[in-house]
Amino acid sequence: MQNTFQKLLKLAFIFSTLITGWTSIVLLSNSTFNLEIKALITKMYLNQKNFIVNVQELSLLLVKDANERFSENNQSIIQLKNSKPD
C-alpha cells in the first residue's frame, strides 16, 4: 500500500514539474496564448484561494454545530438530573 502511494506521489510530482516547466517555457517565449494561459493560471489561483476560504468557513460551521449539539445534550442531562426524585 505504501509503495503504491509513493508511486502515485512520484507521478504527481513529475506531472507537476513537467506542466510547470512547459508553462514557464511557453510564457517566456511570448506565445500567442500568453493571455489565455495567464488568465487560466489566475483562475486556478483564485479557485485554490476560494477552496481554502470555503474549508475555513465549513470548519467554523462544524464547530458551531458541535457546540450547539453539546449544549443541547448538556441541557438534556441537566433536566434529567433535576427531574429525578432523590
C-alpha positions as CSV (number, residue, x, y, z in Angstrom):
1,M,0.0,0.0,0.0
2,Q,2.8,2.4,0.9
3,N,4.7,1.5,-2.2
4,T,1.6,2.4,-4.3
5,F,1.2,5.7,-2.5
6,Q,4.8,6.5,-3.1
7,K,4.5,5.8,-6.8
8,L,1.4,8.0,-7.1
9,L,3.1,10.8,-5.2
10,K,6.1,10.5,-7.5
11,L,3.9,10.5,-10.6
12,A,2.1,13.6,-9.3
13,F,5.4,15.3,-8.6
14,I,6.7,14.5,-12.1
15,F,3.5,15.6,-13.8
16,S,3.5,18.9,-11.8
17,T,7.1,19.5,-12.7
18,L,6.5,18.9,-16.4
19,I,3.5,21.2,-16.5
20,T,5.3,23.9,-14.6
21,G,8.3,23.7,-16.9
22,W,6.3,23.6,-20.0
23,T,4.1,26.6,-18.9
24,S,7.2,28.6,-18.0
25,I,8.8,28.0,-21.4
26,V,5.6,29.0,-23.2
27,L,5.2,32.1,-21.1
28,L,8.8,33.2,-21.6
29,S,8.7,32.6,-25.3
30,N,5.8,35.1,-25.8
31,S,3.4,32.6,-27.2
32,T,0.2,33.7,-28.9
33,F,-1.6,32.0,-26.0
34,N,0.1,34.1,-23.2
35,L,-3.0,36.0,-22.2
36,E,-5.2,32.8,-22.1
37,I,-2.6,30.9,-20.1
38,K,-2.2,33.8,-17.6
39,A,-6.0,34.0,-17.3
40,L,-6.2,30.3,-16.6
41,I,-3.4,30.4,-14.1
42,T,-5.2,33.3,-12.3
43,K,-8.5,31.3,-12.3
44,M,-6.6,28.3,-10.8
45,Y,-5.1,30.5,-8.1
46,L,-8.5,32.0,-7.3
47,N,-10.1,28.6,-7.1
48,Q,-7.4,27.4,-4.8
49,K,-7.9,30.5,-2.6
50,N,-11.7,30.0,-2.6
51,F,-11.2,26.4,-1.7
52,I,-9.2,27.4,1.3
53,V,-11.7,30.0,2.4
54,N,-14.6,27.6,1.9
55,V,-12.8,24.9,4.0
56,Q,-12.3,27.6,6.8
57,E,-16.0,28.5,6.6
58,L,-17.0,24.9,6.7
59,S,-14.8,24.3,9.8
60,L,-16.4,27.2,11.6
61,L,-19.9,25.9,10.8
62,L,-19.0,22.4,12.0
63,V,-17.6,23.8,15.3
64,K,-20.8,25.9,15.8
65,D,-22.9,22.9,15.1
66,A,-20.9,20.8,17.6
67,N,-21.1,23.5,20.2
68,E,-24.9,23.7,19.7
69,R,-25.3,19.9,19.9
70,F,-23.2,19.7,23.0
71,S,-25.1,22.5,24.8
72,E,-28.4,20.8,23.9
73,N,-27.1,17.5,25.2
74,N,-25.9,19.1,28.4
75,Q,-29.2,20.8,28.9
76,S,-31.0,17.5,28.4
77,I,-28.7,15.8,31.0
78,I,-29.3,18.6,33.5
79,Q,-33.0,18.4,33.0
80,L,-32.9,14.6,33.6
81,K,-30.9,15.0,36.7
82,N,-33.2,17.7,38.0
83,S,-36.3,15.7,37.3
84,K,-35.1,12.5,39.1
85,P,-36.5,12.2,42.6
86,D,-33.9,11.8,45.3
